Amino acid sequence: MKSFASAIIAATAAAEFMAFDSSLDGSSKNYFLSAKSWSEAEVTGGSVKIHGNNSLFLRSAESMDNSALVKPYLLGGSIEYDVELLD
């Protein structure tokens, strides 16, 4: 159990956050993206490039705490984004 706890602490300490500007309910917001340690993602301006089989977490602060996850209320709302598939 000690090695598991050490691995969790090490993973949290090594977390990298990428600044990402977006809008929520029509107003511009500064967010942070976090990816899994074994994957890659890049933020360039208003674009995000996700490499391979990956996912990102949108956060309101540079924190791995679940309270920092952005969870917009979507009932009656929508999410809009463009996807460009590359070779």
ZAMARGU-4260 file (C-alpha; in steps of 0.2 Angstrom, whole numbers, plus 5000, padded with zeros to 4 digits):
<rodrens>
0) 5000/5000/5000 | 5015/5012/5004 | 5021/5010/4986 | 5004/5014/4979 | 5002/5030/4989
5) 5020/5035/4984 | 5015/5032/4966 | 5000/5043/4968 | 5010/5057/4976 | 5023/5056/4963
10) 5010/5057/4949 | 5001/5072/4957 | 5018/5081/4959 | 5023/5078/4941 | 5007/5084/4934
15) 5009/5097/4920 | 4995/5110/4916 | 4993/5119/4899 | 4985/5136/4899 | 4969/5136/4888
20) 4958/5151/4884 | 4940/5147/4881 | 4923/5154/4883 | 4909/5148/4894 | 4891/5156/4893
25) 4898/5169/4881 | 4912/5176/4892 | 4931/5172/4890 | 4938/5161/4904 | 4956/5155/4907
30) 4957/5136/4910 | 4970/5123/4912 | 4971/5107/4903 | 4979/5091/4910 | 4983/5075/4901
35) 4988/5058/4907 | 5006/5056/4911 | 5009/5043/4897 | 5001/5054/4883 | 5005/5070/4874
40) 4995/5085/4870 | 4999/5103/4864 | 4991/5120/4865 | 4994/5133/4852 | 4984/5148/4853
45) 4966/5143/4852 | 4970/5125/4846 | 4973/5109/4855 | 4982/5095/4847 | 4979/5078/4855
50) 4991/5064/4851 | 4986/5046/4850 | 4973/5038/4861 | 4972/5052/4873 | 4959/5063/4883
55) 4961/5079/4892 | 4953/5086/4908 | 4947/5104/4908 | 4952/5112/4925 | 4948/5129/4933
60) 4965/5129/4942 | 4982/5121/4941 | 4976/5108/4953 | 4973/5089/4952 | 4959/5090/4965
65) 4942/5085/4958 | 4935/5102/4964 | 4946/5110/4950 | 4937/5100/4936 | 4926/5111/4925
70) 4908/5104/4925 | 4897/5115/4915 | 4878/5113/4917 | 4873/5107/4900 | 4854/5104/4902
75) 4847/5114/4888 | 4864/5119/4882 | 4877/5114/4870 | 4896/5112/4868 | 4904/5117/4851
80) 4921/5112/4844 | 4929/5108/4828 | 4939/5093/4824 | 4953/5091/4811 | 4959/5074/4808
85) 4977/5072/4802 | 4986/5058/4793
</rodrens>
